[in-house]
Amino acid sequence: MSKCKSCGAEIGFIKTSKGGNMPVDANEIATIVTADGITVRGRIAVINDAGEPIMGRVPHWSTCKSPDEFRRQ
Ligand SMILES: [Zn+2]
């Protein structure tokens, strides 16, 4: 596990399909709001075209407290 150089949050890395490393939040539990306006805390998943759930992680740039600094790295 690594730490973000901008905000110090714990982050992990996922290899992208292009071979790069995408920084993601270490915690895969996130708070989301449903279309009905209900706030839910849980693991992030999307359903693909085959109806299978795909677990995902939150890219760290979307939650970083210093996103401007983060992009410069
Ligand atoms: Zn950060």
PDB file of the backbone (N, CA, C, O) and the ligand in Angstrom, with CONECT records:
HET     ZN  A 101       1
ATOM      1  N   MET A   1       0.837  -1.204   0.000  1.00  0.00           N
ATOM      2  CA  MET A   1       0.000   0.000   0.000  1.00  0.00           C
ATOM      3  C   MET A   1       0.873   1.255   0.000  1.00  0.00           C
ATOM      4  O   MET A   1       1.874   1.316   0.715  1.00  0.00           O
ATOM      5  N   SER A   2       0.507   2.229  -0.779  1.00  0.00           N
ATOM      6  CA  SER A   2       1.263   3.476  -0.856  1.00  0.00           C
ATOM      7  C   SER A   2       0.444   4.621  -0.271  1.00  0.00           C
ATOM      8  O   SER A   2      -0.731   4.471   0.062  1.00  0.00           O
ATOM      9  N   LYS A   3       1.106   5.767  -0.158  1.00  0.00           N
ATOM     10  CA  LYS A   3       0.407   6.962   0.296  1.00  0.00           C
ATOM     11  C   LYS A   3       0.454   8.015  -0.794  1.00  0.00           C
ATOM     12  O   LYS A   3       1.465   8.181  -1.478  1.00  0.00           O
ATOM     13  N   CYS A   4      -0.651   8.721  -0.943  1.00  0.00           N
ATOM     14  CA  CYS A   4      -0.722   9.805  -1.912  1.00  0.00           C
ATOM     15  C   CYS A   4       0.242  10.905  -1.485  1.00  0.00           C
ATOM     16  O   CYS A   4       0.276  11.300  -0.319  1.00  0.00           O
ATOM     17  N   LYS A   5       1.034  11.400  -2.456  1.00  0.00           N
ATOM     18  CA  LYS A   5       2.011  12.438  -2.123  1.00  0.00           C
ATOM     19  C   LYS A   5       1.341  13.777  -1.851  1.00  0.00           C
ATOM     20  O   LYS A   5       1.929  14.649  -1.211  1.00  0.00           O
ATOM     21  N   SER A   6       0.128  13.941  -2.327  1.00  0.00           N
ATOM     22  CA  SER A   6      -0.570  15.214  -2.139  1.00  0.00           C
ATOM     23  C   SER A   6      -1.308  15.291  -0.819  1.00  0.00           C
ATOM     24  O   SER A   6      -1.162  16.266  -0.082  1.00  0.00           O
ATOM     25  N   CYS A   7      -2.109  14.262  -0.507  1.00  0.00           N
ATOM     26  CA  CYS A   7      -2.974  14.364   0.678  1.00  0.00           C
ATOM     27  C   CYS A   7      -2.645  13.325   1.748  1.00  0.00           C
ATOM     28  O   CYS A   7      -3.206  13.382   2.843  1.00  0.00           O
ATOM     29  N   GLY A   8      -1.757  12.385   1.461  1.00  0.00           N
ATOM     30  CA  GLY A   8      -1.348  11.422   2.469  1.00  0.00           C
ATOM     31  C   GLY A   8      -2.298  10.247   2.646  1.00  0.00           C
ATOM     32  O   GLY A   8      -2.076   9.394   3.506  1.00  0.00           O
ATOM     33  N   ALA A   9      -3.343  10.195   1.847  1.00  0.00           N
ATOM     34  CA  ALA A   9      -4.300   9.092   1.961  1.00  0.00           C
ATOM     35  C   ALA A   9      -3.661   7.792   1.462  1.00  0.00           C
ATOM     36  O   ALA A   9      -2.799   7.805   0.583  1.00  0.00           O
ATOM     37  N   GLU A  10      -4.099   6.677   2.038  1.00  0.00           N
ATOM     38  CA  GLU A  10      -3.602   5.385   1.581  1.00  0.00           C
ATOM     39  C   GLU A  10      -4.207   5.064   0.226  1.00  0.00           C
ATOM     40  O   GLU A  10      -5.420   5.152   0.037  1.00  0.00           O
ATOM     41  N   ILE A  11      -3.365   4.699  -0.699  1.00  0.00           N
ATOM     42  CA  ILE A  11      -3.857   4.366  -2.033  1.00  0.00           C
ATOM     43  C   ILE A  11      -3.236   3.065  -2.507  1.00  0.00           C
ATOM     44  O   ILE A  11      -2.186   2.642  -2.021  1.00  0.00           O
ATOM     45  N   GLY A  12      -3.893   2.449  -3.451  1.00  0.00           N
ATOM     46  CA  GLY A  12      -3.361   1.272  -4.112  1.00  0.00           C
ATOM     47  C   GLY A  12      -3.240   1.566  -5.600  1.00  0.00           C
ATOM     48  O   GLY A  12      -3.588   2.653  -6.061  1.00  0.00           O
ATOM     49  N   PHE A  13      -2.750   0.602  -6.331  1.00  0.00           N
ATOM     50  CA  PHE A  13      -2.620   0.804  -7.767  1.00  0.00           C
ATOM     51  C   PHE A  13      -3.253  -0.355  -8.517  1.00  0.00           C
ATOM     52  O   PHE A  13      -3.141  -1.513  -8.113  1.00  0.00           O
ATOM     53  N   ILE A  14      -3.911  -0.031  -9.599  1.00  0.00           N
ATOM     54  CA  ILE A  14      -4.478  -1.056 -10.478  1.00  0.00           C
ATOM     55  C   ILE A  14      -3.845  -0.868 -11.838  1.00  0.00           C
ATOM     56  O   ILE A  14      -3.730   0.253 -12.334  1.00  0.00           O
ATOM     57  N   LYS A  15      -3.434  -1.972 -12.439  1.00  0.00           N
ATOM     58  CA  LYS A  15      -2.854  -1.897 -13.782  1.00  0.00           C
ATOM     59  C   LYS A  15      -3.957  -1.653 -14.796  1.00  0.00           C
ATOM     60  O   LYS A  15      -4.951  -2.380 -14.830  1.00  0.00           O
ATOM     61  N   THR A  16      -3.784  -0.645 -15.611  1.00  0.00           N
ATOM     62  CA  THR A  16      -4.789  -0.362 -16.618  1.00  0.00           C
ATOM     63  C   THR A  16      -4.591  -1.261 -17.826  1.00  0.00           C
ATOM     64  O   THR A  16      -3.555  -1.912 -17.967  1.00  0.00           O
ATOM     65  N   SER A  17      -5.602  -1.292 -18.702  1.00  0.00           N
ATOM     66  CA  SER A  17      -5.512  -2.128 -19.897  1.00  0.00           C
ATOM     67  C   SER A  17      -4.384  -1.656 -20.811  1.00  0.00           C
ATOM     68  O   SER A  17      -3.917  -2.409 -21.665  1.00  0.00           O
ATOM     69  N   LYS A  18      -3.941  -0.391 -20.628  1.00  0.00           N
ATOM     70  CA  LYS A  18      -2.843   0.121 -21.449  1.00  0.00           C
ATOM     71  C   LYS A  18      -1.490  -0.085 -20.786  1.00  0.00           C
ATOM     72  O   LYS A  18      -0.469   0.346 -21.321  1.00  0.00           O
ATOM     73  N   GLY A  19      -1.467  -0.744 -19.621  1.00  0.00           N
ATOM     74  CA  GLY A  19      -0.203  -1.060 -18.967  1.00  0.00           C
ATOM     75  C   GLY A  19       0.258  -0.028 -17.959  1.00  0.00           C
ATOM     76  O   GLY A  19       1.323  -0.178 -17.361  1.00  0.00           O
ATOM     77  N   GLY A  20      -0.524   1.009 -17.763  1.00  0.00           N
ATOM     78  CA  GLY A  20      -0.141   2.022 -16.789  1.00  0.00           C
ATOM     79  C   GLY A  20      -0.620   1.650 -15.401  1.00  0.00           C
ATOM     80  O   GLY A  20      -1.318   0.652 -15.225  1.00  0.00           O
ATOM     81  N   ASN A  21      -0.247   2.447 -14.418  1.00  0.00           N
ATOM     82  CA  ASN A  21      -0.710   2.240 -13.051  1.00  0.00           C
ATOM     83  C   ASN A  21      -1.677   3.347 -12.671  1.00  0.00           C
ATOM     84  O   ASN A  21      -1.322   4.526 -12.674  1.00  0.00           O
ATOM     85  N   MET A  22      -2.905   2.955 -12.344  1.00  0.00           N
ATOM     86  CA  MET A  22      -3.912   3.928 -11.941  1.00  0.00           C
ATOM     87  C   MET A  22      -4.007   3.940 -10.429  1.00  0.00           C
ATOM     88  O   MET A  22      -4.313   2.913  -9.823  1.00  0.00           O
ATOM     89  N   PRO A  23      -3.747   5.102  -9.798  1.00  0.00           N
ATOM     90  CA  PRO A  23      -3.904   5.175  -8.343  1.00  0.00           C
ATOM     91  C   PRO A  23      -5.380   5.101  -7.973  1.00  0.00           C
ATOM     92  O   PRO A  23      -6.208   5.803  -8.554  1.00  0.00           O
ATOM     93  N   VAL A  24      -5.701   4.255  -7.012  1.00  0.00           N
ATOM     94  CA  VAL A  24      -7.092   4.101  -6.576  1.00  0.00           C
ATOM     95  C   VAL A  24      -7.143   4.190  -5.056  1.00  0.00           C
ATOM     96  O   VAL A  24      -6.146   3.944  -4.376  1.00  0.00           O
ATOM     97  N   ASP A  25      -8.297   4.540  -4.536  1.00  0.00           N
ATOM     98  CA  ASP A  25      -8.466   4.593  -3.086  1.00  0.00           C
ATOM     99  C   ASP A  25      -8.238   3.209  -2.493  1.00  0.00           C
ATOM    100  O   ASP A  25      -8.692   2.208  -3.048  1.00  0.00           O
ATOM    101  N   ALA A  26      -7.533   3.153  -1.364  1.00  0.00           N
ATOM    102  CA  ALA A  26      -7.261   1.878  -0.723  1.00  0.00           C
ATOM    103  C   ALA A  26      -8.552   1.243  -0.234  1.00  0.00           C
ATOM    104  O   ALA A  26      -8.706   0.022  -0.247  1.00  0.00           O
ATOM    105  N   ASN A  27      -9.466   2.082   0.191  1.00  0.00           N
ATOM    106  CA  ASN A  27     -10.730   1.580   0.725  1.00  0.00           C
ATOM    107  C   ASN A  27     -11.728   1.446  -0.420  1.00  0.00           C
ATOM    108  O   ASN A  27     -12.078   2.439  -1.057  1.00  0.00           O
ATOM    109  N   GLU A  28     -12.183   0.233  -0.682  1.00  0.00           N
ATOM    110  CA  GLU A  28     -13.110   0.063  -1.787  1.00  0.00           C
ATOM    111  C   GLU A  28     -14.565   0.244  -1.359  1.00  0.00           C
ATOM    112  O   GLU A  28     -15.482   0.127  -2.172  1.00  0.00           O
ATOM    113  N   ILE A  29     -14.763   0.530  -0.073  1.00  0.00           N
ATOM    114  CA  ILE A  29     -16.104   0.867   0.391  1.00  0.00           C
ATOM    115  C   ILE A  29     -16.308   2.359   0.159  1.00  0.00           C
ATOM    116  O   ILE A  29     -15.469   3.172   0.546  1.00  0.00           O
ATOM    117  N   ALA A  30     -17.399   2.709  -0.458  1.00  0.00           N
ATOM    118  CA  ALA A  30     -17.634   4.107  -0.763  1.00  0.00           C
ATOM    119  C   ALA A  30     -19.084   4.453  -0.501  1.00  0.00           C
ATOM    120  O   ALA A  30     -19.953   3.583  -0.439  1.00  0.00           O
ATOM    121  N   THR A  31     -19.322   5.740  -0.348  1.00  0.00           N
ATOM    122  CA  THR A  31     -20.690   6.208  -0.177  1.00  0.00           C
ATOM    123  C   THR A  31     -21.206   6.652  -1.530  1.00  0.00           C
ATOM    124  O   THR A  31     -20.585   7.470  -2.208  1.00  0.00           O
ATOM    125  N   ILE A  32     -22.339   6.110  -1.914  1.00  0.00           N
ATOM    126  CA  ILE A  32     -22.943   6.506  -3.179  1.00  0.00           C
ATOM    127  C   ILE A  32     -24.381   6.925  -2.917  1.00  0.00           C
ATOM    128  O   ILE A  32     -24.977   6.565  -1.903  1.00  0.00           O
ATOM    129  N   VAL A  33     -24.914   7.680  -3.837  1.00  0.00           N
ATOM    130  CA  VAL A  33     -26.318   8.076  -3.753  1.00  0.00           C
ATOM    131  C   VAL A  33     -27.046   7.429  -4.920  1.00  0.00           C
ATOM    132  O   VAL A  33     -26.623   7.559  -6.069  1.00  0.00           O
ATOM    133  N   THR A  34     -28.135   6.735  -4.633  1.00  0.00           N
ATOM    134  CA  THR A  34     -28.885   6.075  -5.699  1.00  0.00           C
ATOM    135  C   THR A  34     -29.739   7.092  -6.442  1.00  0.00           C
ATOM    136  O   THR A  34     -29.896   8.231  -6.003  1.00  0.00           O
ATOM    137  N   ALA A  35     -30.289   6.661  -7.578  1.00  0.00           N
ATOM    138  CA  ALA A  35     -31.152   7.546  -8.367  1.00  0.00           C
ATOM    139  C   ALA A  35     -32.382   7.966  -7.573  1.00  0.00           C
ATOM    140  O   ALA A  35     -32.998   8.987  -7.875  1.00  0.00           O
ATOM    141  N   ASP A  36     -32.745   7.179  -6.553  1.00  0.00           N
ATOM    142  CA  ASP A  36     -33.898   7.522  -5.725  1.00  0.00           C
ATOM    143  C   ASP A  36     -33.544   8.483  -4.596  1.00  0.00           C
ATOM    144  O   ASP A  36     -34.406   8.864  -3.803  1.00  0.00           O
ATOM    145  N   GLY A  37     -32.266   8.873  -4.526  1.00  0.00           N
ATOM    146  CA  GLY A  37     -31.856   9.809  -3.499  1.00  0.00           C
ATOM    147  C   GLY A  37     -31.501   9.154  -2.177  1.00  0.00           C
ATOM    148  O   GLY A  37     -31.406   9.833  -1.155  1.00  0.00           O
ATOM    149  N   ILE A  38     -31.303   7.832  -2.184  1.00  0.00           N
ATOM    150  CA  ILE A  38     -30.940   7.123  -0.960  1.00  0.00           C
ATOM    151  C   ILE A  38     -29.424   6.985  -0.905  1.00  0.00           C
ATOM    152  O   ILE A  38     -28.795   6.567  -1.878  1.00  0.00           O
ATOM    153  N   THR A  39     -28.834   7.341   0.249  1.00  0.00           N
ATOM    154  CA  THR A  39     -27.397   7.230   0.425  1.00  0.00           C
ATOM    155  C   THR A  39     -27.056   5.827   0.922  1.00  0.00           C
ATOM    156  O   THR A  39     -27.622   5.351   1.906  1.00  0.00           O
ATOM    157  N   VAL A  40     -26.134   5.181   0.237  1.00  0.00           N
ATOM    158  CA  VAL A  40     -25.759   3.805   0.564  1.00  0.00           C
ATOM    159  C   VAL A  40     -24.248   3.717   0.682  1.00  0.00           C
ATOM    160  O   VAL A  40     -23.516   4.296  -0.121  1.00  0.00           O
ATOM    161  N   ARG A  41     -23.785   2.986   1.693  1.00  0.00           N
ATOM    162  CA  ARG A  41     -22.351   2.730   1.817  1.00  0.00           C
ATOM    163  C   ARG A  41     -22.097   1.289   1.459  1.00  0.00           C
ATOM    164  O   ARG A  41     -22.734   0.393   2.013  1.00  0.00           O
ATOM    165  N   GLY A  42     -21.183   1.048   0.548  1.00  0.00           N
ATOM    166  CA  GLY A  42     -20.916  -0.335   0.183  1.00  0.00           C
ATOM    167  C   GLY A  42     -19.814  -0.444  -0.836  1.00  0.00           C
ATOM    168  O   GLY A  42     -19.161   0.539  -1.185  1.00  0.00           O
ATOM    169  N   ARG A  43     -19.620  -1.652  -1.306  1.00  0.00           N
ATOM    170  CA  ARG A  43     -18.620  -1.883  -2.331  1.00  0.00           C
ATOM    171  C   ARG A  43     -19.141  -1.387  -3.666  1.00  0.00           C
ATOM    172  O   ARG A  43     -20.341  -1.409  -3.941  1.00  0.00           O
ATOM    173  N   ILE A  44     -18.216  -0.948  -4.473  1.00  0.00           N
ATOM    174  CA  ILE A  44     -18.605  -0.378  -5.747  1.00  0.00           C
ATOM    175  C   ILE A  44     -18.663  -1.481  -6.794  1.00  0.00           C
ATOM    176  O   ILE A  44     -17.709  -2.239  -6.972  1.00  0.00           O
ATOM    177  N   ALA A  45     -19.777  -1.559  -7.471  1.00  0.00           N
ATOM    178  CA  ALA A  45     -19.901  -2.555  -8.522  1.00  0.00           C
ATOM    179  C   ALA A  45     -20.759  -2.008  -9.643  1.00  0.00           C
ATOM    180  O   ALA A  45     -21.666  -1.208  -9.412  1.00  0.00           O
ATOM    181  N   VAL A  46     -20.477  -2.430 -10.822  1.00  0.00           N
ATOM    182  CA  VAL A  46     -21.334  -2.101 -11.950  1.00  0.00           C
ATOM    183  C   VAL A  46     -21.769  -3.422 -12.573  1.00  0.00           C
ATOM    184  O   VAL A  46     -21.117  -4.449 -12.387  1.00  0.00           O
ATOM    185  N   ILE A  47     -22.851  -3.387 -13.300  1.00  0.00           N
ATOM    186  CA  ILE A  47     -23.343  -4.582 -13.983  1.00  0.00           C
ATOM    187  C   ILE A  47     -22.995  -4.449 -15.462  1.00  0.00           C
ATOM    188  O   ILE A  47     -23.340  -3.455 -16.099  1.00  0.00           O
ATOM    189  N   ASN A  48     -22.318  -5.443 -15.999  1.00  0.00           N
ATOM    190  CA  ASN A  48     -21.950  -5.358 -17.412  1.00  0.00           C
ATOM    191  C   ASN A  48     -23.103  -5.823 -18.296  1.00  0.00           C
ATOM    192  O   ASN A  48     -24.169  -6.185 -17.797  1.00  0.00           O
ATOM    193  N   ASP A  49     -22.884  -5.812 -19.607  1.00  0.00           N
ATOM    194  CA  ASP A  49     -23.952  -6.149 -20.551  1.00  0.00           C
ATOM    195  C   ASP A  49     -24.446  -7.576 -20.372  1.00  0.00           C
ATOM    196  O   ASP A  49     -25.579  -7.886 -20.740  1.00  0.00           O
ATOM    197  N   ALA A  50     -23.612  -8.453 -19.811  1.00  0.00           N
ATOM    198  CA  ALA A  50     -24.000  -9.848 -19.599  1.00  0.00           C
ATOM    199  C   ALA A  50     -24.746 -10.017 -18.277  1.00  0.00           C
ATOM    200  O   ALA A  50     -25.135 -11.128 -17.917  1.00  0.00           O
ATOM    201  N   GLY A  51     -24.944  -8.916 -17.557  1.00  0.00           N
ATOM    202  CA  GLY A  51     -25.660  -8.992 -16.292  1.00  0.00           C
ATOM    203  C   GLY A  51     -24.794  -9.429 -15.135  1.00  0.00           C
ATOM    204  O   GLY A  51     -25.306  -9.757 -14.065  1.00  0.00           O
ATOM    205  N   GLU A  52     -23.462  -9.440 -15.337  1.00  0.00           N
ATOM    206  CA  GLU A  52     -22.553  -9.849 -14.268  1.00  0.00           C
ATOM    207  C   GLU A  52     -22.030  -8.626 -13.521  1.00  0.00           C
ATOM    208  O   GLU A  52     -21.680  -7.620 -14.139  1.00  0.00           O
ATOM    209  N   PRO A  53     -21.979  -8.712 -12.202  1.00  0.00           N
ATOM    210  CA  PRO A  53     -21.417  -7.580 -11.460  1.00  0.00           C
ATOM    211  C   PRO A  53     -19.897  -7.530 -11.608  1.00  0.00           C
ATOM    212  O   PRO A  53     -19.224  -8.559 -11.545  1.00  0.00           O
ATOM    213  N   ILE A  54     -19.372  -6.341 -11.802  1.00  0.00           N
ATOM    214  CA  ILE A  54     -17.926  -6.124 -11.875  1.00  0.00           C
ATOM    215  C   ILE A  54     -17.555  -5.226 -10.713  1.00  0.00           C
ATOM    216  O   ILE A  54     -18.071  -4.115 -10.590  1.00  0.00           O
ATOM    217  N   MET A  55     -16.658  -5.703  -9.857  1.00  0.00           N
ATOM    218  CA  MET A  55     -16.236  -4.888  -8.735  1.00  0.00           C
ATOM    219  C   MET A  55     -15.250  -3.840  -9.228  1.00  0.00           C
ATOM    220  O   MET A  55     -14.417  -4.110 -10.093  1.00  0.00           O
ATOM    221  N   GLY A  56     -15.352  -2.673  -8.680  1.00  0.00           N
ATOM    222  CA  GLY A  56     -14.471  -1.600  -9.103  1.00  0.00           C
ATOM    223  C   GLY A  56     -13.863  -0.886  -7.921  1.00  0.00           C
ATOM    224  O   GLY A  56     -14.215  -1.143  -6.770  1.00  0.00           O
ATOM    225  N   ARG A  57     -12.955   0.004  -8.214  1.00  0.00           N
ATOM    226  CA  ARG A  57     -12.313   0.842  -7.207  1.00  0.00           C
ATOM    227  C   ARG A  57     -12.495   2.289  -7.643  1.00  0.00           C
ATOM    228  O   ARG A  57     -12.736   2.583  -8.813  1.00  0.00           O
ATOM    229  N   VAL A  58     -12.374   3.165  -6.683  1.00  0.00           N
ATOM    230  CA  VAL A  58     -12.522   4.583  -6.982  1.00  0.00           C
ATOM    231  C   VAL A  58     -11.171   5.157  -7.370  1.00  0.00           C
ATOM    232  O   VAL A  58     -10.230   5.085  -6.579  1.00  0.00           O
ATOM    233  N   PRO A  59     -11.045   5.727  -8.571  1.00  0.00           N
ATOM    234  CA  PRO A  59      -9.780   6.389  -8.922  1.00  0.00           C
ATOM    235  C   PRO A  59      -9.474   7.469  -7.896  1.00  0.00           C
ATOM    236  O   PRO A  59     -10.351   8.253  -7.536  1.00  0.00           O
ATOM    237  N   HIS A  60      -8.224   7.513  -7.423  1.00  0.00           N
ATOM    238  CA  HIS A  60      -7.925   8.425  -6.317  1.00  0.00           C
ATOM    239  C   HIS A  60      -8.072   9.888  -6.708  1.00  0.00           C
ATOM    240  O   HIS A  60      -8.375  10.717  -5.850  1.00  0.00           O
ATOM    241  N   TRP A  61      -7.868  10.230  -7.979  1.00  0.00           N
ATOM    242  CA  TRP A  61      -7.976  11.644  -8.353  1.00  0.00           C
ATOM    243  C   TRP A  61      -9.373  12.187  -8.120  1.00  0.00           C
ATOM    244  O   TRP A  61      -9.555  13.402  -8.041  1.00  0.00           O
ATOM    245  N   SER A  62     -10.386  11.292  -8.007  1.00  0.00           N
ATOM    246  CA  SER A  62     -11.747  11.791  -7.800  1.00  0.00           C
ATOM    247  C   SER A  62     -12.017  12.094  -6.329  1.00  0.00           C
ATOM    248  O   SER A  62     -12.996  12.770  -6.013  1.00  0.00           O
ATOM    249  N   THR A  63     -11.163  11.603  -5.416  1.00  0.00           N
ATOM    250  CA  THR A  63     -11.391  11.837  -3.992  1.00  0.00           C
ATOM    251  C   THR A  63     -10.230  12.564  -3.332  1.00  0.00           C
ATOM    252  O   THR A  63     -10.335  12.947  -2.167  1.00  0.00           O
ATOM    253  N   CYS A  64      -9.123  12.766  -4.048  1.00  0.00           N
ATOM    254  CA  CYS A  64      -7.939  13.383  -3.461  1.00  0.00           C
ATOM    255  C   CYS A  64      -8.275  14.779  -2.948  1.00  0.00           C
ATOM    256  O   CYS A  64      -8.980  15.547  -3.602  1.00  0.00           O
ATOM    257  N   LYS A  65      -7.748  15.092  -1.751  1.00  0.00           N
ATOM    258  CA  LYS A  65      -8.026  16.403  -1.167  1.00  0.00           C
ATOM    259  C   LYS A  65      -7.213  17.500  -1.841  1.00  0.00           C
ATOM    260  O   LYS A  65      -7.533  18.681  -1.714  1.00  0.00           O
ATOM    261  N   SER A  66      -6.167  17.112  -2.556  1.00  0.00           N
ATOM    262  CA  SER A  66      -5.365  18.095  -3.286  1.00  0.00           C
ATOM    263  C   SER A  66      -5.259  17.665  -4.750  1.00  0.00           C
ATOM    264  O   SER A  66      -4.165  17.379  -5.235  1.00  0.00           O
ATOM    265  N   PRO A  67      -6.383  17.620  -5.446  1.00  0.00           N
ATOM    266  CA  PRO A  67      -6.370  17.069  -6.805  1.00  0.00           C
ATOM    267  C   PRO A  67      -5.502  17.866  -7.772  1.00  0.00           C
ATOM    268  O   PRO A  67      -4.953  17.295  -8.714  1.00  0.00           O
ATOM    269  N   ASP A  68      -5.366  19.180  -7.557  1.00  0.00           N
ATOM    270  CA  ASP A  68      -4.536  19.964  -8.469  1.00  0.00           C
ATOM    271  C   ASP A  68      -3.085  19.550  -8.383  1.00  0.00           C
ATOM    272  O   ASP A  68      -2.407  19.386  -9.397  1.00  0.00           O
ATOM    273  N   GLU A  69      -2.608  19.381  -7.133  1.00  0.00           N
ATOM    274  CA  GLU A  69      -1.230  18.911  -6.950  1.00  0.00           C
ATOM    275  C   GLU A  69      -1.073  17.507  -7.505  1.00  0.00           C
ATOM    276  O   GLU A  69      -0.052  17.161  -8.099  1.00  0.00           O
ATOM    277  N   PHE A  70      -2.111  16.709  -7.297  1.00  0.00           N
ATOM    278  CA  PHE A  70      -2.063  15.318  -7.715  1.00  0.00           C
ATOM    279  C   PHE A  70      -1.826  15.212  -9.216  1.00  0.00           C
ATOM    280  O   PHE A  70      -1.030  14.381  -9.654  1.00  0.00           O
ATOM    281  N   ARG A  71      -2.491  16.024 -10.000  1.00  0.00           N
ATOM    282  CA  ARG A  71      -2.368  15.938 -11.458  1.00  0.00           C
ATOM    283  C   ARG A  71      -0.979  16.326 -11.937  1.00  0.00           C
ATOM    284  O   ARG A  71      -0.558  15.911 -13.017  1.00  0.00           O
ATOM    285  N   ARG A  72      -0.256  17.128 -11.137  1.00  0.00           N
ATOM    286  CA  ARG A  72       1.075  17.554 -11.566  1.00  0.00           C
ATOM    287  C   ARG A  72       2.120  16.472 -11.404  1.00  0.00           C
ATOM    288  O   ARG A  72       3.205  16.577 -11.975  1.00  0.00           O
ATOM    289  N   GLN A  73       1.823  15.436 -10.640  1.00  0.00           N
ATOM    290  CA  GLN A  73       2.840  14.412 -10.357  1.00  0.00           C
ATOM    291  C   GLN A  73       3.110  13.550 -11.573  1.00  0.00           C
ATOM    292  O   GLN A  73       3.937  12.640 -11.514  1.00  0.00           O
TER     293      GLN A  73
HETATM  294 ZN    ZN A 101      -4.478  12.335  -2.585  1.00  0.00          ZN2+
END
